[in-house]
Amino acid sequence: MAVLPTVAELRRRLGVDGDRGELPGLPGVRCLPGPGSAVVLLADTAAGAVWAPRRDGVLSRDEMERAARFVFPRLGEAWAGAHVLLREVLGRATLTSAAHVRIRTGESGKPSVDGVEFSLSHTGSVVLIGLGDLPLGVDVEKVPEERAVQQVGSSFHPREAAELLGLPADERPGAFARVWVRKEALLKAIGTGLSRGISRDYVGTGTVPGTPVPGLRIHDVALPGLPGHRAALCTTAAAAVP
């Protein structure tokens, strides 16, 4: 098994200075405070992101075609911007040019590259990227309307569904989003995606995430300036890797 760069080395390659440093050459891309087992980056493709339109010479042909297939151009632009940023970040992390980063997709749909573990999530123009030397997952979502809570909340783990029903109505959307991003981050770290289901693992609605899978730890991620969003990171303990 190849030895991947440590988190400290990844930070050096990215040019991160301090927990809240902005990446040089990528205005608006911030490194968020978090566990020492991962680097977590936050960006908004619609907020002065001069790097977002750099499609030509950065995105692959397949990525360009996928971005063009979106029915709503605004969504296609956001998707393309997120993947431009991903390539720029992975290029720095692997000491490769952004255009030459080779992203593969496994049987379960999980993307990977040689030289670093990573995870990408984006909702609208908000982008979250996690990097590390062990498998990890990140997810970011906008807090939904009450209707989504009613439609999907009952499909969570039975304890989570009961917890949601026990909350005041105005607190349910935020708690629902917290559960959802924790589950998504966990499933990405495992590598199964939603095929594992959303009722199997208890991650909880409260302020302290559950730990349903040995060797994996879920962390809530604070998003400065984005009170209407929730995010989570799931990391792998070194002892869990054979």
C-alpha positions in Angstrom: 0.0 0.0 0.0 1.4 3.4 -1.0 2.2 5.8 1.8 0.2 8.9 1.4 1.2 12.4 2.5 0.4 13.3 6.1 -2.2 16.0 6.9 0.6 18.3 7.9 2.3 17.7 4.5 -1.0 18.2 2.7 -1.5 21.6 4.4 2.0 22.6 3.3 1.4 21.6 -0.3 -1.9 23.5 -0.3 -0.2 26.6 1.2 -2.5 26.7 4.2 -1.3 29.0 6.9 -3.2 28.5 10.2 -6.6 26.9 10.8 -8.5 29.5 8.9 -6.0 30.3 6.1 -7.1 31.1 2.6 -5.4 29.1 -0.1 -3.0 31.1 -2.2 -4.2 31.6 -5.8 -7.7 30.4 -4.9 -9.5 33.5 -3.4 -12.4 32.6 -1.0 -11.3 29.0 -0.5 -10.9 28.6 3.3 -9.4 25.9 5.5 -11.8 25.2 8.3 -10.8 24.3 11.9 -11.2 20.6 12.4 -9.7 17.4 13.6 -6.0 16.8 12.9 -6.9 13.8 10.8 -8.2 15.8 7.8 -8.0 19.1 5.9 -11.4 20.6 5.3 -11.9 23.3 2.7 -14.9 25.5 2.2 -15.7 27.7 -0.8 -18.6 29.4 -2.6 -18.5 29.4 -6.4 -20.8 32.4 -6.6 -18.8 34.7 -4.3 -15.8 36.2 -6.0 -14.5 32.8 -7.1 -12.3 33.9 -10.0 -11.1 30.3 -10.3 -14.6 28.9 -10.9 -14.9 29.7 -14.7 -11.5 28.0 -15.5 -13.1 25.0 -17.3 -11.0 24.9 -20.4 -7.8 23.1 -19.8 -8.8 22.0 -16.3 -12.0 19.8 -16.6 -12.0 16.6 -18.6 -14.1 16.2 -21.7 -16.6 14.0 -19.7 -16.8 16.7 -17.0 -17.4 19.4 -19.5 -20.2 17.4 -21.2 -21.8 16.6 -17.9 -21.8 20.3 -16.8 -23.5 21.1 -20.2 -26.3 18.6 -19.6 -27.8 20.4 -16.7 -31.3 21.7 -17.5 -30.7 24.8 -15.5 -27.4 26.6 -16.5 -26.9 28.0 -13.0 -26.7 24.5 -11.6 -24.3 23.4 -14.4 -22.1 26.3 -13.6 -22.1 25.5 -9.9 -21.2 21.8 -10.6 -18.4 22.8 -13.0 -17.0 25.3 -10.5 -17.0 22.7 -7.7 -15.1 20.3 -9.9 -12.6 22.9 -11.1 -11.8 23.6 -7.5 -11.6 19.9 -6.7 -9.0 19.5 -9.5 -7.1 22.5 -8.4 -6.9 21.2 -4.9 -6.1 17.6 -5.8 -3.4 18.9 -8.2 -1.7 20.7 -5.3 -2.1 17.7 -3.0 -0.6 15.3 -5.4 2.0 17.6 -7.0 0.2 17.3 -10.3 -1.3 19.9 -12.7 -5.1 20.2 -12.2 -5.8 19.0 -15.8 -3.7 15.9 -15.4 -5.3 14.7 -12.2 -6.8 11.3 -13.0 -10.1 10.8 -11.1 -11.4 7.2 -11.1 -14.8 6.0 -10.1 -15.2 2.7 -8.2 -18.0 0.2 -8.5 -19.9 1.8 -5.7 -19.5 5.2 -7.4 -16.8 6.5 -5.0 -14.2 8.7 -6.8 -10.5 8.3 -6.0 -7.1 9.4 -7.1 -3.6 8.2 -6.5 -1.7 10.0 -3.8 -4.5 11.3 -1.5 -7.8 10.4 0.1 -10.5 12.9 -0.7 -14.2 13.6 -0.6 -16.3 16.3 -2.3 -19.7 17.7 -1.5 -21.6 20.7 -2.9 -25.0 22.1 -2.7 -25.9 25.1 -4.9 -22.7 27.2 -4.9 -21.4 26.0 -1.6 -18.5 23.5 -1.9 -16.9 21.4 0.8 -13.7 19.3 0.2 -12.0 16.9 2.6 -8.4 15.6 2.2 -6.5 13.1 4.3 -4.2 10.1 4.3 -7.0 7.7 5.4 -10.5 7.2 3.9 -12.9 10.0 4.8 -16.2 11.6 3.7 -17.7 15.0 3.8 -21.2 16.4 3.2 -22.8 19.8 3.1 -26.5 20.5 2.7 -28.9 23.4 2.9 -31.4 23.2 5.8 -34.6 22.0 4.1 -38.2 23.0 4.5 -40.5 21.2 6.9 -42.0 19.3 4.1 -38.7 17.4 3.4 -38.5 16.5 7.1 -42.0 15.0 7.0 -41.3 13.1 3.8 -37.9 11.6 4.6 -37.4 11.8 8.4 -39.5 8.7 9.1 -37.0 6.7 6.9 -34.1 7.5 9.3 -33.0 5.1 12.1 -36.1 4.6 14.3 -34.4 6.4 17.2 -33.6 9.4 15.0 -37.2 9.5 13.6 -38.5 9.5 17.1 -36.1 12.3 18.2 -37.2 14.4 15.3 -40.8 14.1 16.2 -40.0 15.0 19.8 -38.5 18.4 18.8 -40.3 21.7 18.4 -41.4 22.2 14.8 -39.0 25.1 14.2 -36.0 23.0 15.3 -36.8 19.9 13.1 -35.4 21.2 9.8 -32.0 22.0 11.3 -31.8 18.7 13.2 -32.9 16.8 10.0 -30.1 18.4 8.0 -27.6 17.5 10.8 -28.6 13.9 10.6 -28.5 13.8 6.8 -25.0 15.2 6.5 -23.7 12.9 9.2 -25.1 9.9 7.4 -23.8 11.1 4.0 -20.3 11.7 5.4 -20.3 8.3 7.0 -21.5 6.4 3.9 -18.9 8.2 1.8 -16.1 7.2 4.2 -17.3 3.6 4.1 -17.5 3.8 0.4 -21.0 2.4 -0.1 -23.0 5.6 -0.7 -26.7 5.4 -0.1 -26.9 1.7 -1.1 -26.3 1.0 2.6 -29.5 2.8 3.4 -30.3 5.6 5.8 -32.1 3.6 8.5 -29.2 1.3 9.4 -26.8 3.6 11.3 -27.7 5.8 14.3 -25.9 9.1 14.1 -28.3 11.1 16.3 -30.0 14.5 16.1 -28.2 16.0 19.0 -25.1 18.1 19.3 -22.8 15.0 19.7 -22.7 12.7 16.7 -23.2 8.9 17.2 -20.4 6.4 16.4 -22.2 3.6 14.7 -19.3 2.1 12.8 -16.1 1.0 14.7 -13.0 2.8 13.5 -15.0 5.7 12.0 -15.7 9.0 13.7 -18.2 11.6 12.7 -17.5 15.3 13.3 -19.9 18.2 12.8 -18.3 21.0 10.8 -19.1 24.6 11.6 -19.6 26.8 8.5 -18.8 30.5 9.2 -21.3 32.8 7.5 -23.7 30.0 6.4 -26.3 29.6 9.2 -28.7 28.0 6.7 -26.4 25.0 6.0 -25.1 22.0 7.9 -22.0 20.0 7.3 -20.2 16.9 8.6 -16.9 15.1 8.2 -16.3 11.4 8.9 -12.7 10.2 9.4 -11.0 6.8 9.8 -8.9 6.0 12.8 -5.4 4.7 11.9 -6.0 1.6 14.0 -9.0 0.7 11.8 -6.8 0.3 8.7 -5.4 -3.2 8.3 
